[in-house]
Amino acid sequence: MSDLFTASSSVVTLHSLVIQLAREIDAPQLLPSAFYDLSRYLPSQLMEGHMSPDGTHHALDTDDLCRVLRGKEHAARYFSTFVVTSVEGRPPSQLCLNRNETDPMARRACYMAFEAITFELIRDVNGMVCNRNSDPLFSIAEALAMQTREDQPGVENKAAYRACEACRMEFGVAVDAAREDFWRQLPSWFESEVKNWG
């Protein structure tokens, strides 16, 4: 556990140096992604900083620490809203291939697939309690990957809780839109002014 914490501290140090450099060379376009990457770590890891071999202590200053924590909160809210509005209770597509199934379980297959995704996403977010890093942008993409992982081309894939192709394609559009919107909002979440971000 201490090795993981030390590695995380080194990453925090690296990012704090990137933030400092971005400000020194007037490259504000580097700030949102650096702050976002930092926001994936636990607050205790962010506050600890890192002692370099030469005895220098590297840590975020108070303003940047608060900026990261506020941005982390915005990202978490966005992710939870995505889960509630785009995944949980998601109705099947109008073109759902299972709509006309006679077996009630087969007819509900796509609905159950999205409920399984909801469960997995919530379980992943709760992983922070177990000291796992949180990455909402990755988790949004993972929501779709859960439905396409291990597909075999030209073969009907009968994995448990798999939505039909029409429902997955429609969901893929929602996932792509959410990720683009998420990325577009990073500068405002992390209080960074960046022209032409995106």
Secondary structure, 3 states (H helix, E strand, C coil): CHHHHHHHHHHHHHHHHHHHHHHHCCCHHHHHHHHHHHHCCCHHHHHHCEECCCCCEECCCHHHHHHHHHHHHHHHHHHHHHHHHHHCCCCCCCCCCCCCCCCHHHHCHHHHHHHHHHHHHHHHHHHHHHCCCCCHHHHHHHHHHHHHCCCCCCCCCCCCCCCCHHHHHHHHHHHHHHHHHHHHHHHHHCCCCCCCCC
